[in-house]
Amino acid sequence: MNGAAAGPSGVPVYVVDAFTARPFAGNPAGVCLLDAPASEAWMTAVAAELRHSETAFVDRSAEPLGLRWFTPTVEVALCGHATLAAAHVCVETGIAGAEVVFATRSGPITARRDGARIGLTLPADPARPVPAPAGLVAALGASPTWVGRNAEDLAVEVADAATLERLTPDLAALAAMAPRGVVVSAPDEGVHDVAVRFFAPAVGVPEDPVTGSAQCAIAHRWAMRLGRDRIAVRQASARGGLLDVGPGRGVVEVVGSAVTVLAGHLLGEA
């Protein structure tokens, strides 16, 4: 790596599985605790090294705490699971108490610990109905029952959870359909209300294991359809994950558990 990505050494780094109560499930996120702002080149290099769908960088010198998220290739404007992971680390290490406020590109985000779980208040951006993009059926491998979009994502509904679980989409084709990703949802059976998968090849994430920020696009619609104040969401990825979601006025509360699986320090300069 050339000097353009040089950065601090000895940075505390954690790997946290988010939206799960057990290790090696849910969505793994990197969390780096910074004593001062770091360069975008260095943070991108660290995220590429860790190879998780997102790595969170917490600036402890800022008030409120600064928070940025990077995939292995780009910075993103919002990430739910890495925020949950960052809040978990801040509480576990004593950086913050039961409530944490982060300053982010998407505005202030509050995280509150309640027992073993943490609730995030994320900015809502409900998807609005749009015509299906050309080639969507072929790219997805299924016919949608509804299509919408918000500023970042294309939202697609399919008939049932079985259809959702069988999807093997053309990721290259999906990458051209939204700035960030494609969230696919369906009514679920059993103890959950909604099943979800999220594909974000445009930002270097073929399929995200669990995606809290996707609920910003779809939660209000599903809550209205189901006549529920809160909905139980199952992310039907290989690792799987569970989200307790409560749409509100201009926000979405996303609640889940998190588990630290690795703690250490970055050694040397990138």
Secondary structure, 3 states (H helix, E strand, C coil): CCHHHCCCCCCEEEEEEECCCCCCCCEEEEEEEECCCCCHHHHHHHHHHHCCCCEEEEECCCCCEEEEEECCCCEECCCHHHHHHHHHHHHHCCCCCCEEEEEECCEEEEEEEECCEEEEEEECCCCEECCCCCCHHHHHCCCCCEEEECCCEEEEECCCHHHHHHCCCCHHHHHCCCCCEEEEEEECCCCCCEEEEEEEHHHCEEEECCCCCCHHHHHHHHHHHHCCCCEEEEECCCCCEEEEEEECCCEEEEEECEEEEEEEECCCCC
